[in-house]
Amino acid sequence: MKQVQLVNVSKSYDGKTNVIHHIDVDVENGEFFVLVGPSGCGKSTMLRMIAGLENITSGDILIGGQPANHLPPSKRHLSMVFQNYALYPHLNVEQNITFGLYTKKISKAEQNKRCQEAADMLGLDQLLKRKPRQLSGGQRQRVALARSIVTHSPICLMDEPLSNLDAKLRAKMRSEIRQIQRKLNMTLIYVTHDQTEAMTMADRMMILNEGHVQQIGKPLDVYNRPGNRFVASFIGTPPMNLLDIEISGNSVIFDAHRKMTVSDVIRKQLNNHQITIGIRAEKIHLAQENRVTFVVEVINVEVLGTDTLITFNIKDTQWTAKWSGQWSVRVGEHIPVYLDEKDLFLFDRETGQLIYHQEDQMEQHDVKAALQ
């Protein structure tokens, strides 16, 4: 295993404008670390710089504590799985898996041993004599992963490896990749634009936007306490509901017909700030008697089986409530909703930074405690 460190790393293609801005991060030994962000945010460029496929403009990349800025890819002791699989069409599965070992002059017996181990692990043992054109998308992805595994490299880089697969296969491959990473105890750096992949696979994740680091942390920490408005809007399905609000005394004014009274604790946080308020969809509740915050008109309903998503307008912005179970709600129906102030996030409207959120809303359930 090896640690990967980026120290004040920047990248510019024209010498004037940076596409990556002063990145500082340590990826620990054996960690599953995910780079996530919208298309064009710089995550694949970062991965290519770690691999040695792109030069860095400034800063340092250290692998296993040693400077790697000027090392060629072949000397960085890592493997890489690409988005397009990059399989040789004229070679069969076995030859594709062992091609890198052949170029390293590893003995034929050792090549066969490693290939069989990887094929057994990934369910490819019956496909070794097939050509890539005879494989499904998921099978091709497994071949690319097997080719990476047989190198025994302590670090593996993956650049959106599941983006070409259908939804069901993506979910299956997410689980398989995570299990293999744990079994081999490799350091894995994984790039994706899909926040669901990031949330379900990562030990830690880095959220990027326009080449800037927005937040680094464990998935649940990022979800429960987003550092700024961008992270709040990007992480979570559906994303956090956000709205620019006005303040009057102890009232938060959502629009001309809807307001909410808050405590002095929150009121003190609002002084001298233009505020964007946020709340997660699952924290918008159907109001019980005497606990109505305001009434909304339903404009869309999605019944997902285990959950129901209810969309309504606040000012000129669509908000979504997420209720557990199957609810019979009609478009055009007026329903009372309740917001608890402990579930509110307050962001500075100008900087986007989180100003206030009550910490004790983060409730995680422990299996052992539940069984007692």
CORWOCOR-V276527 format. One line per field, one symbol per residue. ss: DSSP state (H for helix, E for strand, C for the rest). psi: psi as a letter, one per 30 degrees, with the letter a starting at -180 (. if undefined). Layout:
# CORWOCOR-V276527
ss->???
psi->???
This chain:
# CORWOCOR-V276527
ss->CCCEEEEEEEEECCCCCEEEEEEEEEECCCCEEEEEECCCCCHHHHHHHHHCCCCCCEEEEEECCEECCCCCHHHCCEEEECCCCCCCCCCEHHHHHHHHHHHCCCCHHHHHHHHHHHHHHHCCCCCCCCEHHHCCHHHHHHHHHHHHHCCCCCEEEEECCCCCCCHHHHHHHHHHHHHHHHHHCCEEEEEECCHHHHHHHCCEEEEEECCEEEEEECHHHHHHCCCEHHHHHHCCCCCCEEEECEEECCEEEEECCEEEECCHHHHHHHCCCCEEEEECHHHCEECCCCCCCEEEEEEEEEECCCEEEEEEEECCEEEEEEEECCCCCCCCCEEEEECCHHHCEEEECCCCEEEEECHHHCCCCCHHHHHC
psi->lkkkkkjhklkkfggekkfkjikjkkjlkgkjkkjkllkgfgeeeeeeeefgfkklelakkkjgfkkgegklefgfhllkklegehkjffkleeeeegeeeefghkleeeeeeeeeeeeeeghgfggfgllefglleeeeeeeeeeeeeffgkfkkkkjhfgfglleeeeeeeeeeeeeeeeefhlkkkkklfjfeeeeffkellkkkkhgkkekklkeeeeefikfleeeefekkjllkkkkkllkjbgkjjeaffklkkllfeeefffkgkkkkklklefgjlkklkghkelklkkfkkjjgdflkkkklkjbgkklkkjkkajkjkkkfkkkklkkkfffkkkkkeeffkkekkkegfjjkkkeeeff.
